[in-house]
Amino acid sequence: MTRHLEPRGRRVKVLATLGPASRSEAMIAALVAAGADAFRINMSHGSAEERVALIAAVRNVEKASGRALTVLADLQGPKLRVGRFAGGSAELVTGEAFRLDRDDSPGDSRRVTLPHKELFAALAPGARLLVDDGKLVLRVTAVDDGVIDTSVEVGGRISDNKGVNVPDVVVPLPALTAKDRGDLTLALDHGADWIALSFVQRPEDVAEARALIRGRAALLAKIEKPAALERLAEILEVADAVMVARGDLGVELPPQQVPPAQKRIVAMARAAGKPVVVATQMLESMIQSPSPTRAEVSDVATAIYDGADAVMLSAESAAGKYPVEAVAMMDAIAREVEADPGYFGRVHFADVAGGRSTAAAMSAAAASISRTVAARAIVCFTITGSTAGRAARERAQVPVLCLTPRQSTARRMGLVWGVHAMVTRDVASFEEMVEKSKRMALRTRIAGAGDPLVLIAGVPFSTPGTTNVVHVVRLTGQELTGYSG
């Protein structure tokens, strides 16, 4: 019999990156106990065998804990890098000229190869090249066949294979490289629940990935380029969720522009009813320290107050000295923020575009009714998870208990605000739905005797996309009598 675990007691989800510090089943189990709901596997690192082992470890912990756990596979995306230097590095002097070309010979302080032919056609005089996460800045002065001449605006030491960001143009690169396609197949074959697409520039990038995924996982678009910000509304239409990927976004935008960009992405995702994850450097100091800075705590709290569905740990949990403490701190911050009497007023700053469908109307009605009757929870039966997602977008003040016969659906809910998902046998009638809702609410301690529940479901049952019923019931406390499954 499946164990019926209680909800976390908070709405926002915690996404933890796995890595050298957190690859064992024992550590993953400790992270779950500390509050992790979902796990990110960075497909840029490690071998295929190591990534498969990480997914298997999460599934083993899931089986042992009885709690649905989410796996997000984060694809590397197209990485732009310079070539190699004689001696491994060179010193670029501010104000001097520097050339990028197609010559494979080792570089020096005057030139280096740039093995990305697409850039030679895309760049024009005035465009910037940001090297090594923006530590060096080059300004294009001229472009010729196979040659990009630049002036060094910010100099310093450049070494082999350093990354290049191009914030001022849309680079005609495919969103999925050959490596990404192989990693995508690997992730899907081993049951990843979400796929994160890196360096999205346009909605067509998301559509290409969606066509390859064919419904086997949900798709998250990482917003980390100015071009993606400009077409955010279109990207939100085709993605299942978005991430505020502040790492590369903070390289390609001036630092002072990142907070307004974050606010805009979260607000637009909320308005579109799509989950949004805030990521990168949230508790950065906890890589080395058991406690975060006050500024980091405030940063996490701001994302939660703004209504983010999930907050993410990167190196803090993947490679840091205190992965469990970092997850526990995320959990503690979330609980404190959500206990603030002003929290729900802040969360509802954005009007959600619910749409004109019956399902959207039912979800909005369920949230409104839950307030009126002081319900303890909204319970939904769903095959695909869409009903639970619609309930979550309303940001009701009560938890959403998602009951589904599909384990894949329960796992995807690990990035959705306020949803506690459980796998249970499907129901065949309205009466069975009512009784099962009552039993599961009692078993999970979401509600007790005398408490009202708001139920949403679709009739006929087991038919996706038919959410058309809202029903209020009251628990008597006797629903578990004689029940064994």
PESULGI-V482229 format. One record per residue. SS is DSSP state (H for helix, E for strand, L for the rest). PHI is phi in radians with two decimals (999 if undefined). OMEGA is omega in degrees with one decimal (none if undefined). Layout:
SS & PHI & OMEGA
SS & PHI & OMEGA
This chain:
L & 999 & 179.1
L & -1.19 & 175.9
L & -1.26 & -176.4
L & -1.89 & -175.9
L & -1.28 & 177.0
L & -1.27 & 175.4
L & -1.10 & -177.3
L & -1.15 & -174.0
L & 1.57 & 173.2
L & -2.51 & -176.7
L & -1.66 & -177.6
L & -1.19 & -178.7
E & -1.74 & 178.8
E & -1.93 & 179.4
E & -1.89 & -176.9
E & -2.00 & 177.3
E & -1.43 & 177.3
E & -1.65 & -179.3
L & -2.95 & -176.5
L & -0.96 & -178.2
L & -1.46 & -171.2
L & -2.55 & -176.1
L & -1.61 & -177.7
L & -1.43 & 177.6
H & -1.08 & -179.5
H & -1.10 & 179.3
H & -1.23 & 178.2
H & -1.07 & 177.4
H & -1.10 & 177.6
H & -1.16 & 178.0
H & -1.17 & 176.4
H & -1.11 & 179.1
H & -1.10 & 179.7
H & -1.37 & 176.2
L & 2.34 & -179.2
L & -1.24 & 178.0
L & -1.81 & -173.4
E & -2.56 & -177.2
E & -2.27 & 178.0
E & -1.71 & 174.2
E & -1.96 & -177.9
E & -1.39 & -176.1
L & -1.30 & 176.1
L & -1.32 & -171.4
L & -2.06 & 173.8
L & 1.38 & 178.8
L & -1.50 & 176.9
H & -1.04 & -179.5
H & -1.11 & 179.8
H & -1.17 & 179.2
H & -1.18 & 177.4
H & -1.08 & 179.5
H & -1.12 & 178.2
H & -1.12 & 178.7
H & -1.07 & 179.6
H & -1.09 & 179.4
H & -1.11 & 177.5
H & -1.07 & -178.5
H & -1.17 & 177.4
H & -1.16 & 177.4
H & -1.15 & 177.6
H & -1.01 & -179.0
H & -1.09 & -178.9
H & -1.24 & -175.4
H & -1.50 & -175.4
L & 1.39 & -179.9
L & -1.83 & 177.6
L & -1.08 & -178.7
L & -2.06 & -174.5
E & -1.77 & 174.3
E & -2.01 & 176.1
E & -1.94 & 176.9
E & -1.68 & -174.7
E & -1.74 & -178.0
L & -1.26 & -176.4
L & -1.18 & -176.7
L & 1.40 & -177.6
L & -1.28 & 179.3
L & -1.70 & 175.6
L & -1.65 & -178.4
E & -2.46 & 171.9
E & -1.35 & 179.1
L & -1.47 & -175.3
L & -1.80 & -178.7
E & -2.01 & 171.3
H & -1.10 & -176.6
H & 1.47 & 175.4
H & 1.59 & -179.6
E & -2.87 & 176.8
E & -2.67 & 179.3
E & -1.81 & 176.4
E & -1.70 & -174.9
L & -1.76 & 178.6
L & -0.98 & 179.5
L & 1.62 & 179.7
L & -1.49 & 176.8
E & -1.48 & 175.6
E & -2.54 & -174.3
E & -1.99 & 171.8
E & -1.96 & -174.2
E & -2.48 & -177.6
L & -1.80 & -179.4
L & -1.38 & -175.3
L & -1.38 & -178.0
L & -1.21 & -177.8
L & -0.99 & -176.6
E & -1.51 & 177.2
L & -2.59 & -176.4
L & -1.28 & -178.5
L & -1.93 & -176.6
E & -2.82 & 171.3
E & -2.80 & 177.6
E & -1.31 & 174.6
E & -2.20 & -170.8
L & -1.44 & 179.7
L & -2.39 & -173.9
H & -1.07 & -179.0
H & -1.07 & -178.0
H & -1.19 & -176.7
H & -1.16 & 177.9
H & -1.52 & -173.6
H & -1.51 & -173.5
L & -1.44 & 177.5
L & -2.43 & 177.8
L & -0.92 & -178.6
L & 1.78 & 179.9
L & -1.25 & 179.1
E & -1.76 & 168.7
E & -2.09 & -179.3
E & -1.83 & -173.7
E & -1.90 & 177.1
L & 0.99 & 179.3
L & 1.01 & 175.1
L & 1.48 & 178.5
L & -1.16 & 175.9
E & -2.08 & -179.2
E & -2.19 & 176.4
E & -2.01 & 177.5
E & -1.99 & -177.9
E & -1.18 & 177.1
E & -1.88 & 179.7
E & -2.81 & 177.6
E & -2.28 & 177.4
E & -2.28 & -179.4
L & -1.06 & 177.8
L & 1.39 & -177.7
E & -2.44 & 172.0
E & -2.12 & 177.3
E & -1.62 & -178.5
E & -2.35 & 170.7
E & -1.98 & -178.1
E & -1.38 & 178.8
E & -1.54 & 174.7
E & -2.29 & -176.1
L & -1.58 & -179.9
E & 2.61 & -178.0
E & -1.49 & 177.6
E & -2.03 & -177.1
E & -2.21 & -173.9
L & -0.93 & 167.6
L & 1.05 & 177.5
L & -1.22 & -177.6
E & -1.26 & 179.5
E & -2.21 & 172.5
E & -1.87 & -179.0
L & -2.19 & -172.0
L & -1.35 & -168.5
L & -1.64 & -179.0
L & -2.40 & 170.6
L & -1.52 & -176.8
L & -1.48 & -177.3
L & -1.32 & 177.4
L & -1.89 & 175.1
L & -1.17 & 179.5
L & -1.18 & -179.6
L & -2.01 & 175.6
L & -1.45 & 176.4
H & -1.04 & 176.7
H & -1.09 & -179.2
H & -1.06 & -179.4
H & -1.12 & 176.1
H & -1.14 & 178.5
H & -1.14 & 178.6
H & -1.11 & 178.4
H & -1.05 & 178.8
H & -1.04 & -177.9
H & -1.09 & -179.3
H & -1.17 & -178.5
H & -1.13 & -178.6
L & -1.89 & 166.6
L & 1.48 & 173.3
L & -1.08 & -176.1
L & -1.60 & 178.8
E & -2.26 & 172.1
E & -2.02 & 176.8
E & -1.73 & -177.8
E & -1.77 & -175.2
L & -1.57 & 174.4
L & 0.96 & 174.6
L & -1.12 & 177.0
L & -2.04 & -173.3
L & -2.67 & -178.6
H & -1.08 & 178.9
H & -1.07 & 177.0
H & -1.07 & -179.5
H & -1.19 & -179.3
H & -1.08 & 179.0
H & -1.10 & 179.4
H & -1.16 & -179.7
H & -1.06 & 179.7
H & -1.11 & 179.5
H & -1.33 & -177.7
H & -1.25 & 176.5
L & 0.92 & 173.7
L & 1.34 & -177.2
L & -1.39 & 176.5
L & -2.72 & 173.5
E & -1.48 & -171.5
E & -2.09 & 179.1
E & -1.95 & 177.7
E & -1.70 & 177.9
E & -1.46 & -179.6
E & -1.69 & -175.8
L & -2.46 & 178.2
L & -2.32 & 177.5
H & -0.97 & 179.3
H & -1.08 & 177.9
H & -1.21 & 176.5
H & -1.06 & -178.2
H & -1.17 & -178.0
L & -2.09 & -174.5
H & -1.07 & -179.0
H & -1.04 & 179.4
H & -1.22 & 178.4
H & -1.12 & 179.0
H & -1.10 & 179.6
H & -1.17 & -173.3
H & -1.86 & 178.6
L & -1.61 & 174.9
L & -1.46 & 179.8
E & -2.84 & 175.9
E & -2.32 & 176.5
E & -2.18 & 170.9
E & -1.44 & -175.1
E & -1.56 & -167.3
H & -1.32 & 178.6
H & -1.13 & 179.6
H & -1.23 & 176.1
H & -1.05 & 178.9
H & -1.29 & 173.5
H & -1.44 & -173.0
H & -1.45 & 174.6
L & -1.95 & 169.6
L & -1.00 & -174.3
H & -0.92 & -177.4
H & -1.21 & 179.2
H & -1.57 & -177.0
H & -1.21 & 179.2
H & -1.02 & 175.8
H & -1.09 & 177.9
H & -1.12 & 177.7
H & -1.06 & 179.4
H & -1.02 & -178.2
H & -1.17 & -179.5
H & -1.11 & -180.0
H & -1.09 & -178.2
H & -1.11 & -178.7
H & -1.21 & 176.4
H & -1.13 & 177.5
H & -1.06 & -179.3
H & -1.11 & 179.6
H & -1.48 & -179.4
L & 1.26 & 179.2
L & -1.89 & 177.3
E & -1.02 & 179.8
E & -2.39 & -179.3
E & -1.91 & 174.1
E & -1.83 & -169.6
E & -2.43 & 169.2
L & 1.57 & 173.0
L & 1.04 & -177.1
L & -1.25 & 175.6
L & -2.27 & -170.2
H & -0.94 & -176.7
H & -1.16 & -179.6
H & -1.34 & 169.1
H & -1.09 & -177.2
L & -2.02 & -173.4
L & -2.11 & 178.3
L & -1.30 & 179.7
L & -2.27 & 178.5
L & -1.48 & 171.6
L & -1.38 & 178.3
H & -1.14 & 178.7
H & -1.14 & 178.5
H & -1.16 & 177.1
H & -1.04 & 178.3
H & -1.11 & 178.8
H & -1.08 & 178.1
H & -1.08 & -179.1
H & -1.06 & 179.5
H & -1.06 & 178.6
H & -1.07 & -179.6
H & -1.23 & 176.6
H & -1.05 & -179.1
L & -1.32 & 175.4
L & 1.68 & 176.5
L & -1.01 & 178.0
L & -1.32 & -177.4
E & -2.60 & 173.4
E & -2.10 & -168.8
E & -2.08 & 170.2
E & -1.80 & 179.4
L & -1.86 & -179.4
H & -1.13 & -179.5
H & -0.96 & -179.5
H & -1.75 & -177.1
H & -1.43 & -172.0
L & -2.39 & -175.6
L & -1.37 & -179.8
L & -1.41 & -171.6
L & -2.31 & -176.4
H & -1.10 & -178.8
H & -1.17 & 179.4
H & -1.11 & 179.5
H & -1.16 & 177.4
H & -1.12 & 179.7
H & -1.07 & 178.5
H & -1.19 & 174.9
H & -0.98 & -179.5
H & -1.06 & -177.9
H & -1.15 & 178.4
H & -1.09 & -178.5
H & -1.07 & -179.2
H & -1.10 & -179.1
H & -1.17 & 179.7
H & -1.11 & -175.9
H & -1.26 & 174.4
L & -1.44 & 178.4
L & -1.14 & -179.9
L & -1.00 & -179.7
L & -1.58 & -173.2
H & -1.06 & -175.1
H & -1.18 & 173.5
H & -1.13 & 178.0
H & -1.23 & -177.1
H & -1.10 & -176.8
L & -1.61 & 179.0
L & -1.18 & -176.3
L & -1.86 & 173.1
L & -1.38 & -178.4
L & -1.54 & 177.8
L & -1.42 & -174.5
L & -1.29 & -177.1
L & 1.56 & -175.6
L & -1.86 & -177.9
L & -1.32 & 175.4
H & -1.07 & -179.5
H & -1.06 & 179.2
H & -1.12 & 179.1
H & -1.12 & 179.6
H & -1.13 & -179.8
H & -1.14 & 177.5
H & -1.10 & 179.3
H & -1.13 & -179.8
H & -1.07 & 178.8
H & -1.11 & 179.9
H & -1.15 & -179.2
H & -1.14 & -179.2
H & -1.05 & 176.6
H & -1.23 & -175.5
H & -1.13 & -175.8
L & -1.68 & -178.9
L & 0.98 & 179.5
L & -1.16 & 178.1
L & -1.59 & -179.3
E & -2.89 & 166.9
E & -1.83 & -179.4
E & -1.94 & 179.2
E & -2.27 & 170.3
E & -1.73 & -175.4
L & -2.64 & 175.5
L & -1.57 & -174.4
L & -1.67 & -175.8
L & 1.68 & -176.6
H & -1.13 & 178.7
H & -1.12 & 178.1
H & -1.13 & 178.1
H & -1.09 & 178.5
H & -1.17 & 177.6
H & -1.13 & -179.3
H & -1.15 & -176.7
H & -1.13 & 178.7
L & -1.36 & 179.5
L & 0.88 & 178.0
L & -1.16 & -178.0
L & -1.45 & 177.9
L & -2.09 & 179.4
E & -1.18 & 175.3
E & -1.83 & 176.4
E & -1.61 & -177.1
E & -1.71 & 178.2
E & -1.88 & -175.3
E & -2.53 & 175.3
L & -1.41 & -176.4
L & -1.82 & 177.6
H & -1.11 & 179.9
H & -1.07 & 178.2
H & -1.18 & 179.5
H & -1.05 & -178.7
H & -1.17 & -178.7
H & -1.16 & -178.2
H & -1.26 & -179.6
H & -1.18 & 174.8
H & -1.99 & -175.0
L & -1.95 & -174.5
L & -0.99 & 167.7
L & 1.29 & -175.6
E & -1.76 & 172.0
E & -1.88 & -172.2
E & -1.76 & 178.9
E & -2.44 & 176.2
E & -1.57 & -179.0
L & -2.59 & 178.5
L & -1.10 & -179.6
L & -1.19 & 178.3
L & -1.94 & -175.5
L & -2.00 & -177.8
L & -2.58 & 178.5
H & -1.09 & -178.9
H & -1.11 & 178.8
H & -1.14 & 177.3
H & -1.06 & -179.3
H & -1.08 & -177.5
H & -1.16 & 179.7
H & -1.16 & 177.6
H & -1.01 & -179.9
H & -1.10 & -177.4
H & -1.08 & -176.6
H & -1.21 & 176.4
H & -1.12 & 177.8
H & -1.24 & -177.3
H & -1.10 & -179.5
L & -1.50 & -178.8
L & 1.09 & 173.1
L & -1.18 & -178.9
L & -2.52 & 179.8
L & -2.33 & -177.4
L & -0.98 & 178.7
L & 1.57 & -177.2
L & -1.45 & 174.6
E & -1.48 & 173.1
E & -2.21 & 172.5
E & -1.90 & -178.4
E & -1.83 & 171.8
E & -2.27 & -178.1
E & -2.84 & 178.7
E & -2.10 & 175.7
L & -2.10 & 7.2
L & -1.26 & -177.9
L & -1.25 & 179.4
L & 1.09 & 177.6
L & -2.08 & -178.4
L & -1.02 & 173.7
L & 1.40 & -177.8
L & -2.09 & -179.4
E & -1.06 & -174.2
E & -2.60 & -177.6
E & -2.28 & 168.1
E & -2.16 & -173.9
E & -2.47 & 178.4
E & -1.87 & 176.7
E & -2.26 & 177.0
E & -2.20 & -178.1
L & -1.32 & 174.8
L & -1.81 & -176.5
L & 1.61 & -178.1
L & -1.76 & -172.0
L & -1.14 & -177.6
L & -1.51 & -177.2
L & -1.05 & 178.9
L & 1.34 & -177.4
L & -1.63 & -175.6
L & -2.22 & -177.1
L & -2.67 & none
